[in-house]
């Protein structure tokens, strides 16, 4: 894993229900997990700087999900039933393993929601502004891939 010294990291919690069926059985799980969303400061660039006024604009890359994990201590089986009449034909262990692999992907996908990315952006902005305020600078943040405050987003085409 990358060194965390150049990242502004936000931790998000995820909870969801996951249903799986196959191998002669069906089950439902209450999935709990968490993820780290990070802004890589190595990709930061100074867009504008005014030494006299001690003001600057810094462009940062958008936050990305760095790591997602299922919390197996808090994840619970809600229900597990056999769907076959043939004895010994169901494989609950195989279904559970497949569902846990899907749960890992689910946590990563849910962590990357627009709401969580926006929260990570606000956290990064707060941390960076506070650091620069300590040395008397006022900093504004521009996000790579997003229009600046003075620009309008281009209309989407179909």
N, C-alpha and C positions, 0 to 999 in steps of 0.2 A: 504494500500500500504506500501511497505517496506520503512524504513527510507532511505533517499538519501545520508546520510553522508558517507556511505561505497561504493558508486557507482561512477564510472566515466561515465557520461551520455552524449550521443550525440543525438541531435534532427535532424530528417530528415523530409523533406517535400515530399508529395506524390500527384501526379495528374494522373488521368486516366479517361477513358470513360467506363461507365457501361450501358448495355442495358438489359432491363427487359421486359418480355411478360407474360401475364396471366390475368385472371379475365376479359377478354373481352377488353383488352387494351394493348398497347405497348408504351414503352418510352425509352428515352436515357438521361443519366445524365452525367454531367461533375463533377467528384468527386475530391474534394480537401481534404487533411487531413495531419496529421503529426503523428510522433511516436517518442518515446524515446527508444533508444537502450543503454543498460547499460552493463558495466563490473563490476561484483561483486568482490570488493577487499577483502572481507572476505574469499574468496576462493584462495587468492594469496598464493604462497609458494616460499620460497627462495630455488633455486636449487643449486646455487653455490655462495660462498662469499669469497672474499680475502680482509681481513682487512688491510693488508699492502698497497696494490695497490688501495684500496677503490673502488673495482669493485664487482658487483654482477649480478646474473641472477635471474630474478623472473619469475615464471610460473603463468600465469593468465588464468582463464576460458574464453572461447570464448564469445563475446558479444551476448546478447539476447534481443529481443524486449520486453521491459518492459511494454509499454503502447502504444496503437494506438487509434486514434480518427478521426472521420469524422468532418471536419470543415463545419458545416451547413450554416454558413454565406457566405462561398465562393463556396459551392457546388451549382450547377445550373441544372435546368431541361433544356435539349436541345430540346426535343420534347416529346409530349405525344399525342397519337392518340387512338381512339376507333377502335377496330377490329371486333366488332359485329354489326349486323343490328338490334338486339333486343333492343328496348329502355329500359333504366334503368338496363341493364344486365351487364354493365361494372362497375368495382370497382377500380377507379384510386387510391383511398386512400390506399386500401389493397396492390396494386402493389407497390406504393411508399414506404410503410412500409417494404415490403419484400426486395426491392432494397436497402434501407438504411441499413438493417441488413447485406445484402451481401456486401455493401460498407464498413462496419466496418471490415469485414473479409478481403476484398481486400486491405485495407490500411495496416493492420497488415502483410499480406503476402508480399506485395510490399516493406514494410519497412525492412523486413528480407532478402532482396536480398543480394547476395554475395558482390555487390558493396557497399551497405550501411554497411554491417558487416565489410568490410575492412576499410571503413572510420572511423567507431567506434574504430577499433583496432588502427589505426594511431593516433586518438585523445587520446586514453588511453595511448599509448606509449609516446606521446609528453608530456602529463601532468605528468606522473610518472617520466620520465627522468628529467623534469624541477624541480620537487620537490626534487629529490635526488641530482641534480647538486647544489642546494642551500647549501647543507651541504658537498659538495666536493666529492660525490660519482658518479661513472659512472655505469649506470644500463642498462642491456640489457633485453629484454622481450622475453620469450618463451611462446607460446600459447598452452594450453592443447588441445590435440586432433590433433595438427598439428606437422609435423616432425620438429626437430631442424634444424638449418642452416647446421650442419655437417651431418645430416641424409638424406637419400633419402626416398621419400614416397614409400610405398609398392605398387606394381602394382595391379591394380584392377582386380578382377576375375569375370568371368561371370557365 
